[in-house]
Amino acid sequence: MSVKVGQKAPEFEANAFVDGGFKKVKLSDYKDKWVVLCFYPGDFTFV
Amino acid sequence: MLSCSVDSQFTHKIWQEVELSKMVDGGVQFPMLSDTGGKIGNLYGVYDEEGGVNIRGRFIIDPDGVVQAMEVLTPPVGRNFTELIRQVQAFQHVRETGEPTPAGWQPGKKTLKPGPDLVGKVWETWKIGD
């Protein structure tokens, strides 16, 4: 499955490192905000 | 801004501590998502099963949760964040004003008013760099 511009972004939930701690983050936590979702191959590489 | 790789949240913590915090004052402020197994990457079409990693994909998602833009690169080439910010500003401008932004548009630059009068006349009203 893949996404298309002009269509809804698929919802997800993930464990995250944020503000020095760990928490669950969902895409829908950012409703009414602009989101840039950025994938990269791995930590300790350039992005 | 949400970053996402197949690394665990624990690896993200170490990366932040040993490297990122030395590149950015106070470290990066956005959530670093763990996508172990590439489930999220699969949803977005950027998970490379052979390599077991997410390739360089980035998605601009508007306040309604709609994907407005995407860019996908193979791993060896890094990205241009100036262009990312320009695109976000352009999409925000379109959302606020309804005015489409021409090629290379920057905040404060000219926009176009599409309609029958503009057909064949873009060359008169807009030049590269306007």
Backbone of each chain as nested JSON, in Angstrom:
{
  "chains": [
    {"id": "A", "residues": [
      {"number": 1, "name": "MET", "atoms": {"N": [0.843, -1.198, 0.0], "CA": [0.0, 0.0, 0.0], "C": [0.87, 1.237, 0.0]}},
      {"number": 2, "name": "SER", "atoms": {"N": [0.378, 2.261, -0.638], "CA": [1.172, 3.476, -0.732], "C": [0.257, 4.69, -0.604]}},
      {"number": 3, "name": "VAL", "atoms": {"N": [0.835, 5.837, -0.371], "CA": [-0.004, 7.03, -0.214], "C": [0.014, 7.857, -1.497]}},
      {"number": 4, "name": "LYS", "atoms": {"N": [-1.021, 8.684, -1.634], "CA": [-1.108, 9.58, -2.787], "C": [-1.355, 10.988, -2.279]}},
      {"number": 5, "name": "VAL", "atoms": {"N": [-0.843, 11.986, -3.001], "CA": [-1.136, 13.363, -2.602], "C": [-2.622, 13.639, -2.811]}},
      {"number": 6, "name": "GLY", "atoms": {"N": [-3.174, 14.446, -1.931], "CA": [-4.597, 14.76, -2.002], "C": [-5.455, 13.762, -1.243]}},
      {"number": 7, "name": "GLN", "atoms": {"N": [-4.833, 12.702, -0.725], "CA": [-5.589, 11.704, 0.046], "C": [-5.137, 11.702, 1.497]}},
      {"number": 8, "name": "LYS", "atoms": {"N": [-5.988, 11.148, 2.345], "CA": [-5.698, 11.077, 3.783], "C": [-4.388, 10.341, 4.059]}},
      {"number": 9, "name": "ALA", "atoms": {"N": [-3.598, 10.873, 4.948], "CA": [-2.381, 10.191, 5.379], "C": [-2.771, 9.04, 6.295]}},
      {"number": 10, "name": "PRO", "atoms": {"N": [-2.19, 7.846, 6.098], "CA": [-2.547, 6.703, 6.959], "C": [-2.204, 6.972, 8.43]}},
      {"number": 11, "name": "GLU", "atoms": {"N": [-3.14, 6.636, 9.302], "CA": [-2.919, 6.804, 10.75], "C": [-1.892, 5.787, 11.246]}},
      {"number": 12, "name": "PHE", "atoms": {"N": [-1.109, 6.15, 12.247], "CA": [-0.154, 5.211, 12.848], "C": [0.074, 5.606, 14.295]}},
      {"number": 13, "name": "GLU", "atoms": {"N": [0.637, 4.67, 15.045], "CA": [1.067, 4.945, 16.409], "C": [2.456, 4.352, 16.563]}},
      {"number": 14, "name": "ALA", "atoms": {"N": [3.345, 5.07, 17.245], "CA": [4.717, 4.572, 17.39], "C": [5.289, 4.965, 18.736]}},
      {"number": 15, "name": "ASN", "atoms": {"N": [6.238, 4.153, 19.213], "CA": [7.04, 4.558, 20.362], "C": [7.991, 5.643, 19.895]}},
      {"number": 16, "name": "ALA", "atoms": {"N": [8.18, 6.663, 20.736], "CA": [9.042, 7.765, 20.314], "C": [9.919, 8.228, 21.466]}},
      {"number": 17, "name": "PHE", "atoms": {"N": [11.049, 8.806, 21.07], "CA": [11.904, 9.499, 22.027], "C": [11.635, 10.988, 21.832]}},
      {"number": 18, "name": "VAL", "atoms": {"N": [11.19, 11.659, 22.912], "CA": [10.889, 13.093, 22.787], "C": [11.072, 13.769, 24.139]}},
      {"number": 19, "name": "ASP", "atoms": {"N": [11.684, 14.96, 24.102], "CA": [11.935, 15.734, 25.331], "C": [12.645, 14.91, 26.414]}},
      {"number": 20, "name": "GLY", "atoms": {"N": [13.572, 14.075, 26.025], "CA": [14.343, 13.314, 26.992], "C": [13.637, 12.071, 27.538]}},
      {"number": 21, "name": "GLY", "atoms": {"N": [12.408, 11.817, 27.09], "CA": [11.671, 10.663, 27.603], "C": [11.077, 9.836, 26.481]}},
      {"number": 22, "name": "PHE", "atoms": {"N": [10.365, 8.777, 26.871], "CA": [9.728, 7.909, 25.885], "C": [8.218, 8.084, 25.964]}},
      {"number": 23, "name": "LYS", "atoms": {"N": [7.566, 8.14, 24.812], "CA": [6.104, 8.143, 24.812], "C": [5.558, 7.63, 23.498]}},
      {"number": 24, "name": "LYS", "atoms": {"N": [4.25, 7.354, 23.476], "CA": [3.574, 6.939, 22.249], "C": [3.151, 8.19, 21.49]}},
      {"number": 25, "name": "VAL", "atoms": {"N": [3.358, 8.164, 20.191], "CA": [2.951, 9.288, 19.346], "C": [2.042, 8.749, 18.251]}},
      {"number": 26, "name": "LYS", "atoms": {"N": [0.899, 9.433, 18.056], "CA": [-0.017, 9.072, 16.972], "C": [-0.08, 10.238, 15.991]}},
      {"number": 27, "name": "LEU", "atoms": {"N": [-0.305, 9.917, 14.719], "CA": [-0.472, 11.002, 13.745], "C": [-1.654, 11.885, 14.153]}},
      {"number": 28, "name": "SER", "atoms": {"N": [-2.732, 11.263, 14.638], "CA": [-3.936, 12.043, 14.972], "C": [-3.716, 12.978, 16.175]}},
      {"number": 29, "name": "ASP", "atoms": {"N": [-2.594, 12.805, 16.923], "CA": [-2.255, 13.782, 17.975], "C": [-2.027, 15.161, 17.365]}},
      {"number": 30, "name": "TYR", "atoms": {"N": [-1.736, 15.184, 16.064], "CA": [-1.361, 16.438, 15.397], "C": [-2.474, 16.977, 14.509]}},
      {"number": 31, "name": "LYS", "atoms": {"N": [-3.7, 16.546, 14.782], "CA": [-4.857, 17.077, 14.044], "C": [-4.865, 18.602, 14.198]}},
      {"number": 32, "name": "ASP", "atoms": {"N": [-5.234, 19.302, 13.134], "CA": [-5.257, 20.771, 13.109], "C": [-3.863, 21.396, 13.104]}},
      {"number": 33, "name": "LYS", "atoms": {"N": [-2.839, 20.586, 12.872], "CA": [-1.483, 21.134, 12.738], "C": [-0.86, 20.623, 11.447]}},
      {"number": 34, "name": "TRP", "atoms": {"N": [0.117, 21.374, 10.944], "CA": [0.901, 20.902, 9.809], "C": [1.928, 19.904, 10.329]}},
      {"number": 35, "name": "VAL", "atoms": {"N": [2.111, 18.812, 9.593], "CA": [3.07, 17.782, 9.994], "C": [4.03, 17.506, 8.834]}},
      {"number": 36, "name": "VAL", "atoms": {"N": [5.314, 17.44, 9.138], "CA": [6.281, 16.892, 8.185], "C": [6.726, 15.552, 8.757]}},
      {"number": 37, "name": "LEU", "atoms": {"N": [6.421, 14.489, 8.031], "CA": [6.813, 13.142, 8.449], "C": [8.006, 12.732, 7.599]}},
      {"number": 38, "name": "CYS", "atoms": {"N": [9.125, 12.456, 8.271], "CA": [10.381, 12.291, 7.554], "C": [11.018, 10.941, 7.881]}},
      {"number": 39, "name": "PHE", "atoms": {"N": [11.081, 10.066, 6.882], "CA": [11.711, 8.745, 7.061], "C": [13.181, 8.827, 6.655]}},
      {"number": 40, "name": "TYR", "atoms": {"N": [14.011, 8.04, 7.313], "CA": [15.437, 7.962, 6.953], "C": [15.949, 6.569, 7.295]}},
      {"number": 41, "name": "PRO", "atoms": {"N": [17.015, 6.121, 6.617], "CA": [17.432, 4.717, 6.767], "C": [17.881, 4.345, 8.182]}},
      {"number": 42, "name": "GLY", "atoms": {"N": [18.545, 5.222, 8.892], "CA": [18.972, 4.807, 10.223], "C": [19.661, 5.901, 10.994]}},
      {"number": 43, "name": "ASP", "atoms": {"N": [19.603, 5.791, 12.328], "CA": [20.316, 6.716, 13.2], "C": [21.813, 6.66, 12.867]}},
      {"number": 44, "name": "PHE", "atoms": {"N": [22.497, 7.72, 13.149], "CA": [23.94, 7.853, 12.902], "C": [24.265, 7.913, 11.408]}},
      {"number": 45, "name": "THR", "atoms": {"N": [23.252, 8.234, 10.583], "CA": [23.525, 8.527, 9.181], "C": [23.034, 9.941, 8.931]}},
      {"number": 46, "name": "PHE", "atoms": {"N": [23.388, 10.523, 7.773], "CA": [22.826, 11.82, 7.428], "C": [21.368, 11.648, 7.004]}},
      {"number": 47, "name": "VAL", "atoms": {"N": [20.62, 12.736, 6.962], "CA": [19.198, 12.603, 6.663], "C": [18.842, 13.273, 5.348]}}
    ]},
    {"id": "B", "residues": [
      {"number": 1, "name": "MET", "atoms": {"N": [7.107, 18.415, 13.063], "CA": [8.129, 17.553, 12.481], "C": [8.18, 16.243, 13.253]}},
      {"number": 2, "name": "LEU", "atoms": {"N": [8.057, 15.125, 12.53], "CA": [8.21, 13.804, 13.12], "C": [9.253, 13.069, 12.288]}},
      {"number": 3, "name": "SER", "atoms": {"N": [10.309, 12.566, 12.927], "CA": [11.265, 11.763, 12.177], "C": [10.997, 10.301, 12.478]}},
      {"number": 4, "name": "CYS", "atoms": {"N": [11.361, 9.428, 11.554], "CA": [10.975, 8.025, 11.686], "C": [11.999, 7.106, 11.038]}},
      {"number": 5, "name": "SER", "atoms": {"N": [12.52, 6.16, 11.818], "CA": [13.393, 5.123, 11.266], "C": [13.088, 3.807, 11.98]}},
      {"number": 6, "name": "VAL", "atoms": {"N": [13.727, 2.723, 11.51], "CA": [13.464, 1.416, 12.114], "C": [14.229, 1.226, 13.433]}},
      {"number": 7, "name": "ASP", "atoms": {"N": [15.024, 2.228, 13.82], "CA": [15.748, 2.132, 15.094], "C": [14.766, 2.203, 16.265]}},
      {"number": 8, "name": "SER", "atoms": {"N": [15.176, 1.64, 17.408], "CA": [14.319, 1.715, 18.598], "C": [14.391, 3.111, 19.197]}},
      {"number": 9, "name": "GLN", "atoms": {"N": [13.431, 3.418, 20.068], "CA": [13.458, 4.71, 20.757], "C": [14.702, 4.848, 21.641]}},
      {"number": 10, "name": "PHE", "atoms": {"N": [15.265, 3.7, 22.037], "CA": [16.465, 3.717, 22.883], "C": [17.683, 4.144, 22.052]}},
      {"number": 11, "name": "THR", "atoms": {"N": [17.757, 3.627, 20.835], "CA": [18.838, 4.05, 19.936], "C": [18.699, 5.54, 19.62]}},
      {"number": 12, "name": "HIS", "atoms": {"N": [17.441, 6.01, 19.424], "CA": [17.218, 7.447, 19.173], "C": [17.788, 8.271, 20.325]}},
      {"number": 13, "name": "LYS", "atoms": {"N": [17.552, 7.785, 21.552], "CA": [18.025, 8.516, 22.737], "C": [19.552, 8.647, 22.705]}},
      {"number": 14, "name": "ILE", "atoms": {"N": [20.232, 7.544, 22.385], "CA": [21.701, 7.563, 22.356], "C": [22.203, 8.478, 21.231]}},
      {"number": 15, "name": "TRP", "atoms": {"N": [21.53, 8.408, 20.078], "CA": [21.946, 9.26, 18.952], "C": [21.82, 10.732, 19.338]}},
      {"number": 16, "name": "GLN", "atoms": {"N": [20.699, 11.05, 19.961], "CA": [20.481, 12.427, 20.432], "C": [21.604, 12.842, 21.386]}},
      {"number": 17, "name": "GLU", "atoms": {"N": [21.935, 11.96, 22.327], "CA": [22.896, 12.315, 23.373], "C": [24.323, 12.418, 22.853]}},
      {"number": 18, "name": "VAL", "atoms": {"N": [24.744, 11.427, 22.026], "CA": [26.161, 11.424, 21.64], "C": [26.447, 12.261, 20.396]}},
      {"number": 19, "name": "GLU", "atoms": {"N": [25.426, 12.535, 19.573], "CA": [25.738, 13.241, 18.336], "C": [24.846, 14.457, 18.075]}},
      {"number": 20, "name": "LEU", "atoms": {"N": [23.517, 14.238, 18.019], "CA": [22.642, 15.341, 17.587], "C": [22.757, 16.553, 18.506]}},
      {"number": 21, "name": "SER", "atoms": {"N": [22.883, 16.298, 19.806], "CA": [22.957, 17.417, 20.759], "C": [24.228, 18.237, 20.548]}},
      {"number": 22, "name": "LYS", "atoms": {"N": [25.2, 17.666, 19.823], "CA": [26.427, 18.414, 19.52], "C": [26.307, 19.171, 18.203]}},
      {"number": 23, "name": "MET", "atoms": {"N": [25.265, 18.842, 17.43], "CA": [25.047, 19.526, 16.146], "C": [23.991, 20.612, 16.284]}},
      {"number": 24, "name": "VAL", "atoms": {"N": [23.008, 20.391, 17.147], "CA": [21.906, 21.335, 17.36], "C": [21.891, 21.659, 18.851]}},
      {"number": 25, "name": "ASP", "atoms": {"N": [21.865, 22.949, 19.174], "CA": [21.85, 23.359, 20.576], "C": [20.667, 22.715, 21.311]}},
      {"number": 26, "name": "GLY", "atoms": {"N": [20.926, 21.954, 22.361], "CA": [19.842, 21.33, 23.119], "C": [19.274, 20.076, 22.478]}},
      {"number": 27, "name": "GLY", "atoms": {"N": [19.819, 19.682, 21.321], "CA": [19.333, 18.489, 20.619], "C": [18.079, 18.8, 19.809]}},
      {"number": 28, "name": "VAL", "atoms": {"N": [17.654, 17.846, 18.991], "CA": [16.459, 18.087, 18.166], "C": [15.225, 18.067, 19.075]}},
      {"number": 29, "name": "GLN", "atoms": {"N": [14.252, 18.917, 18.748], "CA": [13.09, 19.119, 19.614], "C": [11.896, 18.252, 19.218]}},
      {"number": 30, "name": "PHE", "atoms": {"N": [11.96, 17.665, 18.03], "CA": [10.77, 16.93, 17.551], "C": [10.817, 15.469, 17.996]}},
      {"number": 31, "name": "PRO", "atoms": {"N": [9.652, 14.795, 18.036], "CA": [9.62, 13.373, 18.387], "C": [10.346, 12.526, 17.342]}},
      {"number": 32, "name": "MET", "atoms": {"N": [11.169, 11.59, 17.827], "CA": [11.878, 10.652, 16.949], "C": [11.161, 9.313, 17.084]}},
      {"number": 33, "name": "LEU", "atoms": {"N": [10.472, 8.91, 15.999], "CA": [9.609, 7.732, 16.056], "C": [10.387, 6.45, 15.767]}},
      {"number": 34, "name": "SER", "atoms": {"N": [10.012, 5.392, 16.466], "CA": [10.602, 4.082, 16.232], "C": [9.641, 3.259, 15.383]}},
      {"number": 35, "name": "ASP", "atoms": {"N": [10.13, 2.782, 14.253], "CA": [9.297, 1.989, 13.337], "C": [9.929, 0.602, 13.164]}},
      {"number": 36, "name": "THR", "atoms": {"N": [10.148, -0.07, 14.277], "CA": [10.746, -1.409, 14.24], "C": [9.87, -2.316, 13.376]}},
      {"number": 37, "name": "GLY", "atoms": {"N": [10.47, -2.976, 12.393], "CA": [9.7, -3.846, 11.502], "C": [9.15, -3.115, 10.283]}},
      {"number": 38, "name": "GLY", "atoms": {"N": [9.266, -1.783, 10.279], "CA": [8.892, -1.014, 9.088], "C": [7.408, -0.928, 8.797]}},
      {"number": 39, "name": "LYS", "atoms": {"N": [6.551, -1.101, 9.84], "CA": [5.099, -1.064, 9.605], "C": [4.635, 0.28, 9.056]}},
      {"number": 40, "name": "ILE", "atoms": {"N": [5.138, 1.362, 9.666], "CA": [4.718, 2.7, 9.221], "C": [5.289, 2.973, 7.83]}},
      {"number": 41, "name": "GLY", "atoms": {"N": [6.563, 2.598, 7.658], "CA": [7.194, 2.772, 6.346], "C": [6.422, 2.058, 5.255]}},
      {"number": 42, "name": "ASN", "atoms": {"N": [5.92, 0.852, 5.586], "CA": [5.12, 0.093, 4.632], "C": [3.845, 0.84, 4.259]}},
      {"number": 43, "name": "LEU", "atoms": {"N": [3.182, 1.419, 5.272], "CA": [1.947, 2.182, 5.029], "C": [2.2, 3.328, 4.055]}},
      {"number": 44, "name": "TYR", "atoms": {"N": [3.399, 3.912, 4.141], "CA": [3.725, 5.083, 3.32], "C": [4.533, 4.725, 2.069]}},
      {"number": 45, "name": "GLY", "atoms": {"N": [4.764, 3.402, 1.872], "CA": [5.429, 2.971, 0.644], "C": [6.916, 3.263, 0.61]}},
      {"number": 46, "name": "VAL", "atoms": {"N": [7.555, 3.401, 1.773], "CA": [8.987, 3.726, 1.778], "C": [9.831, 2.666, 2.497]}},
      {"number": 47, "name": "TYR", "atoms": {"N": [9.206, 1.527, 2.859], "CA": [9.976, 0.485, 3.537], "C": [10.65, -0.411, 2.509]}},
      {"number": 48, "name": "ASP", "atoms": {"N": [11.965, -0.559, 2.633], "CA": [12.735, -1.407, 1.734], "C": [12.958, -2.753, 2.421]}},
      {"number": 49, "name": "GLU", "atoms": {"N": [12.215, -3.775, 1.976], "CA": [12.264, -5.073, 2.655], "C": [13.653, -5.69, 2.601]}},
      {"number": 50, "name": "GLU", "atoms": {"N": [14.322, -5.537, 1.476], "CA": [15.637, -6.148, 1.313], "C": [16.639, -5.586, 2.317]}},
      {"number": 51, "name": "GLY", "atoms": {"N": [16.658, -4.276, 2.428], "CA": [17.601, -3.644, 3.346], "C": [17.078, -3.588, 4.781]}},
      {"number": 52, "name": "GLY", "atoms": {"N": [15.768, -3.817, 4.94], "CA": [15.161, -3.751, 6.267], "C": [15.139, -2.348, 6.845]}},
      {"number": 53, "name": "VAL", "atoms": {"N": [15.141, -1.344, 5.983], "CA": [15.119, 0.052, 6.466], "C": [14.089, 0.873, 5.695]}},
      {"number": 54, "name": "ASN", "atoms": {"N": [13.768, 2.033, 6.251], "CA": [12.933, 2.999, 5.534], "C": [13.846, 3.886, 4.695]}},
      {"number": 55, "name": "ILE", "atoms": {"N": [13.498, 4.066, 3.427], "CA": [14.293, 4.944, 2.575], "C": [13.894, 6.395, 2.839]}},
      {"number": 56, "name": "ARG", "atoms": {"N": [14.562, 7.338, 2.162], "CA": [14.348, 8.758, 2.459], "C": [13.044, 9.258, 1.843]}},
      {"number": 57, "name": "GLY", "atoms": {"N": [11.968, 9.151, 2.611], "CA": [10.68, 9.675, 2.157], "C": [10.25, 10.762, 3.112]}},
      {"number": 58, "name": "ARG", "atoms": {"N": [9.679, 11.848, 2.563], "CA": [9.119, 12.842, 3.484], "C": [7.784, 13.334, 2.933]}},
      {"number": 59, "name": "PHE", "atoms": {"N": [6.862, 13.555, 3.868], "CA": [5.471, 13.824, 3.531], "C": [5.029, 15.083, 4.26]}},
      {"number": 60, "name": "ILE", "atoms": {"N": [4.407, 16.009, 3.53], "CA": [3.82, 17.194, 4.164], "C": [2.325, 16.899, 4.316]}},
      {"number": 61, "name": "ILE", "atoms": {"N": [1.85, 16.915, 5.57], "CA": [0.463, 16.556, 5.88], "C": [-0.232, 17.786, 6.442]}},
      {"number": 62, "name": "ASP", "atoms": {"N": [-1.38, 18.145, 5.883], "CA": [-2.052, 19.392, 6.28], "C": [-2.894, 19.185, 7.553]}},
      {"number": 63, "name": "PRO", "atoms": {"N": [-3.472, 20.271, 8.112], "CA": [-4.21, 20.144, 9.376], "C": [-5.439, 19.231, 9.307]}},
      {"number": 64, "name": "ASP", "atoms": {"N": [-5.902, 18.885, 8.097], "CA": [-6.995, 17.916, 7.955], "C": [-6.484, 16.484, 7.821]}},
      {"number": 65, "name": "GLY", "atoms": {"N": [-5.163, 16.287, 7.874], "CA": [-4.6, 14.95, 7.757], "C": [-4.448, 14.493, 6.314]}},
      {"number": 66, "name": "VAL", "atoms": {"N": [-4.473, 15.431, 5.369], "CA": [-4.35, 15.095, 3.951], "C": [-2.893, 15.303, 3.512]}},
      {"number": 67, "name": "VAL", "atoms": {"N": [-2.358, 14.332, 2.766], "CA": [-0.991, 14.447, 2.244], "C": [-0.987, 15.494, 1.132]}},
      {"number": 68, "name": "GLN", "atoms": {"N": [-0.214, 16.561, 1.304], "CA": [-0.143, 17.593, 0.273], "C": [1.079, 17.449, -0.613]}},
      {"number": 69, "name": "ALA", "atoms": {"N": [2.149, 16.845, -0.084], "CA": [3.361, 16.708, -0.89], "C": [4.158, 15.53, -0.393]}},
      {"number": 70, "name": "MET", "atoms": {"N": [4.915, 14.924, -1.3], "CA": [5.839, 13.883, -0.869], "C": [7.057, 13.884, -1.751]}},
      {"number": 71, "name": "GLU", "atoms": {"N": [8.16, 13.415, -1.152], "CA": [9.438, 13.333, -1.862], "C": [10.108, 12.055, -1.39]}},
      {"number": 72, "name": "VAL", "atoms": {"N": [10.56, 11.237, -2.324], "CA": [11.197, 9.974, -1.945], "C": [12.52, 9.859, -2.688]}},
      {"number": 73, "name": "LEU", "atoms": {"N": [13.592, 9.637, -1.933], "CA": [14.934, 9.531, -2.508], "C": [15.556, 8.2, -2.109]}},
      {"number": 74, "name": "THR", "atoms": {"N": [16.43, 7.671, -2.973], "CA": [17.22, 6.506, -2.564], "C": [18.271, 6.987, -1.552]}},
      {"number": 75, "name": "PRO", "atoms": {"N": [18.809, 6.058, -0.747], "CA": [19.638, 6.466, 0.391], "C": [20.852, 7.361, 0.138]}},
      {"number": 76, "name": "PRO", "atoms": {"N": [21.596, 7.257, -0.992], "CA": [22.861, 8.001, -1.023], "C": [22.736, 9.519, -1.074]}},
      {"number": 77, "name": "VAL", "atoms": {"N": [21.558, 10.053, -1.422], "CA": [21.443, 11.509, -1.584], "C": [20.624, 12.111, -0.445]}},
      {"number": 78, "name": "GLY", "atoms": {"N": [21.198, 13.103, 0.219], "CA": [20.515, 13.803, 1.313], "C": [19.565, 14.858, 0.781]}},
      {"number": 79, "name": "ARG", "atoms": {"N": [18.808, 15.456, 1.697], "CA": [17.704, 16.32, 1.283], "C": [18.023, 17.805, 1.355]}},
      {"number": 80, "name": "ASN", "atoms": {"N": [17.099, 18.621, 0.867], "CA": [17.265, 20.077, 0.884], "C": [16.156, 20.675, 1.742]}},
      {"number": 81, "name": "PHE", "atoms": {"N": [16.512, 21.076, 2.963], "CA": [15.494, 21.539, 3.9], "C": [14.969, 22.929, 3.558]}},
      {"number": 82, "name": "THR", "atoms": {"N": [15.78, 23.706, 2.813], "CA": [15.297, 25.014, 2.371], "C": [14.062, 24.823, 1.48]}},
      {"number": 83, "name": "GLU", "atoms": {"N": [14.133, 23.839, 0.598], "CA": [13.009, 23.563, -0.304], "C": [11.816, 23.001, 0.48]}},
      {"number": 84, "name": "LEU", "atoms": {"N": [12.078, 22.182, 1.475], "CA": [10.983, 21.668, 2.301], "C": [10.233, 22.83, 2.963]}},
      {"number": 85, "name": "ILE", "atoms": {"N": [10.972, 23.752, 3.561], "CA": [10.335, 24.881, 4.252], "C": [9.571, 25.75, 3.253]}},
      {"number": 86, "name": "ARG", "atoms": {"N": [10.158, 25.945, 2.063], "CA": [9.472, 26.728, 1.026], "C": [8.139, 26.073, 0.663]}},
      {"number": 87, "name": "GLN", "atoms": {"N": [8.141, 24.748, 0.525], "CA": [6.895, 24.062, 0.167], "C": [5.857, 24.181, 1.28]}},
      {"number": 88, "name": "VAL", "atoms": {"N": [6.281, 24.029, 2.53], "CA": [5.329, 24.172, 3.639], "C": [4.726, 25.579, 3.618]}},
      {"number": 89, "name": "GLN", "atoms": {"N": [5.563, 26.605, 3.428], "CA": [5.056, 27.987, 3.39], "C": [4.082, 28.174, 2.236]}},
      {"number": 90, "name": "ALA", "atoms": {"N": [4.402, 27.562, 1.081], "CA": [3.52, 27.705, -0.082], "C": [2.174, 27.014, 0.171]}},
      {"number": 91, "name": "PHE", "atoms": {"N": [2.198, 25.811, 0.752], "CA": [0.934, 25.115, 1.042], "C": [0.118, 25.865, 2.093]}},
      {"number": 92, "name": "GLN", "atoms": {"N": [0.795, 26.47, 3.053], "CA": [0.079, 27.262, 4.063], "C": [-0.552, 28.494, 3.41]}},
      {"number": 93, "name": "HIS", "atoms": {"N": [0.184, 29.112, 2.491], "CA": [-0.349, 30.286, 1.792], "C": [-1.593, 29.916, 0.979]}},
      {"number": 94, "name": "VAL", "atoms": {"N": [-1.516, 28.789, 0.273], "CA": [-2.656, 28.345, -0.54], "C": [-3.862, 28.074, 0.364]}},
      {"number": 95, "name": "ARG", "atoms": {"N": [-3.608, 27.435, 1.502], "CA": [-4.709, 27.101, 2.422], "C": [-5.361, 28.365, 2.988]}},
      {"number": 96, "name": "GLU", "atoms": {"N": [-4.541, 29.384, 3.281], "CA": [-5.074, 30.613, 3.873], "C": [-5.768, 31.509, 2.855]}},
      {"number": 97, "name": "THR", "atoms": {"N": [-5.231, 31.57, 1.633], "CA": [-5.71, 32.571, 0.68], "C": [-6.428, 31.964, -0.515]}},
      {"number": 98, "name": "GLY", "atoms": {"N": [-6.201, 30.663, -0.802], "CA": [-6.764, 30.056, -2.004], "C": [-6.011, 30.43, -3.265]}},
      {"number": 99, "name": "GLU", "atoms": {"N": [-4.939, 31.238, -3.125], "CA": [-4.176, 31.657, -4.314], "C": [-3.09, 30.637, -4.628]}},
      {"number": 100, "name": "PRO", "atoms": {"N": [-3.074, 30.086, -5.856], "CA": [-2.009, 29.153, -6.225], "C": [-0.66, 29.875, -6.315]}},
      {"number": 101, "name": "THR", "atoms": {"N": [0.426, 29.168, -5.991], "CA": [1.754, 29.783, -6.038], "C": [2.541, 29.216, -7.212]}},
      {"number": 102, "name": "PRO", "atoms": {"N": [3.098, 30.082, -8.063], "CA": [3.854, 29.591, -9.225], "C": [5.22, 29.02, -8.838]}},
      {"number": 103, "name": "ALA", "atoms": {"N": [5.944, 28.504, -9.853], "CA": [7.256, 27.859, -9.637], "C": [8.191, 28.758, -8.839]}},
      {"number": 104, "name": "GLY", "atoms": {"N": [8.867, 28.183, -7.857], "CA": [9.88, 28.907, -7.097], "C": [9.326, 29.98, -6.175]}},
      {"number": 105, "name": "TRP", "atoms": {"N": [8.005, 30.008, -5.977], "CA": [7.379, 31.045, -5.138], "C": [7.995, 31.074, -3.74]}},
      {"number": 106, "name": "GLN", "atoms": {"N": [8.162, 32.3, -3.243], "CA": [8.613, 32.512, -1.862], "C": [7.593, 33.439, -1.208]}},
      {"number": 107, "name": "PRO", "atoms": {"N": [7.453, 33.39, 0.141], "CA": [6.509, 34.294, 0.817], "C": [6.758, 35.749, 0.383]}},
      {"number": 108, "name": "GLY", "atoms": {"N": [5.678, 36.452, 0.089], "CA": [5.775, 37.847, -0.341], "C": [5.857, 38.019, -1.844]}},
      {"number": 109, "name": "LYS", "atoms": {"N": [6.109, 36.91, -2.56], "CA": [6.207, 36.997, -4.021], "C": [4.815, 36.877, -4.651]}},
      {"number": 110, "name": "LYS", "atoms": {"N": [4.808, 37.158, -5.962], "CA": [3.555, 37.21, -6.706], "C": [2.867, 35.84, -6.816]}},
      {"number": 111, "name": "THR", "atoms": {"N": [1.534, 35.824, -6.72], "CA": [0.786, 34.593, -6.984], "C": [-0.018, 34.8, -8.268]}},
      {"number": 112, "name": "LEU", "atoms": {"N": [-0.631, 33.751, -8.763], "CA": [-1.401, 33.853, -9.998], "C": [-2.887, 33.745, -9.689]}},
      {"number": 113, "name": "LYS", "atoms": {"N": [-3.713, 34.401, -10.505], "CA": [-5.169, 34.291, -10.372], "C": [-5.67, 33.516, -11.586]}},
      {"number": 114, "name": "PRO", "atoms": {"N": [-5.834, 32.199, -11.439], "CA": [-6.224, 31.397, -12.603], "C": [-7.615, 31.784, -13.102]}},
      {"number": 115, "name": "GLY", "atoms": {"N": [-7.827, 31.672, -14.386], "CA": [-9.12, 31.986, -14.98], "C": [-8.93, 32.12, -16.478]}},
      {"number": 116, "name": "PRO", "atoms": {"N": [-10.021, 32.284, -17.209], "CA": [-9.921, 32.345, -18.668], "C": [-8.974, 33.453, -19.144]}},
      {"number": 117, "name": "ASP", "atoms": {"N": [-8.913, 34.572, -18.408], "CA": [-8.07, 35.694, -18.845], "C": [-6.58, 35.384, -18.767]}},
      {"number": 118, "name": "LEU", "atoms": {"N": [-6.242, 34.409, -17.925], "CA": [-4.814, 34.116, -17.719], "C": [-4.268, 33.146, -18.771]}},
      {"number": 119, "name": "VAL", "atoms": {"N": [-5.173, 32.421, -19.439], "CA": [-4.725, 31.391, -20.379], "C": [-3.892, 32.025, -21.492]}},
      {"number": 120, "name": "GLY", "atoms": {"N": [-2.671, 31.533, -21.658], "CA": [-1.778, 32.05, -22.694], "C": [-1.143, 33.373, -22.336]}},
      {"number": 121, "name": "LYS", "atoms": {"N": [-1.445, 33.896, -21.123], "CA": [-0.938, 35.226, -20.745], "C": [-0.017, 35.18, -19.525]}},
      {"number": 122, "name": "VAL", "atoms": {"N": [0.318, 33.939, -19.092], "CA": [1.194, 33.851, -17.913], "C": [2.5, 34.594, -18.191]}},
      {"number": 123, "name": "TRP", "atoms": {"N": [3.01, 34.5, -19.425], "CA": [4.285, 35.146, -19.784], "C": [4.229, 36.659, -19.582]}},
      {"number": 124, "name": "GLU", "atoms": {"N": [3.025, 37.254, -19.685], "CA": [2.906, 38.71, -19.508], "C": [2.913, 39.101, -18.034]}},
      {"number": 125, "name": "THR", "atoms": {"N": [2.29, 38.234, -17.196], "CA": [2.079, 38.641, -15.806], "C": [3.104, 38.068, -14.844]}},
      {"number": 126, "name": "TRP", "atoms": {"N": [3.83, 37.035, -15.283], "CA": [4.762, 36.391, -14.348], "C": [6.046, 35.994, -15.041]}},
      {"number": 127, "name": "LYS", "atoms": {"N": [7.187, 36.406, -14.437], "CA": [8.493, 36.008, -14.976], "C": [9.216, 35.177, -13.92]}},
      {"number": 128, "name": "ILE", "atoms": {"N": [10.131, 34.305, -14.373], "CA": [10.926, 33.527, -13.418], "C": [11.639, 34.502, -12.482]}},
      {"number": 129, "name": "GLY", "atoms": {"N": [11.501, 34.287, -11.195], "CA": [12.136, 35.174, -10.221], "C": [11.165, 36.205, -9.655]}},
      {"number": 130, "name": "ASP", "atoms": {"N": [9.968, 36.341, -10.246], "CA": [8.943, 37.267, -9.718], "C": [8.549, 36.869, -8.303]}}
    ]}
  ]
}
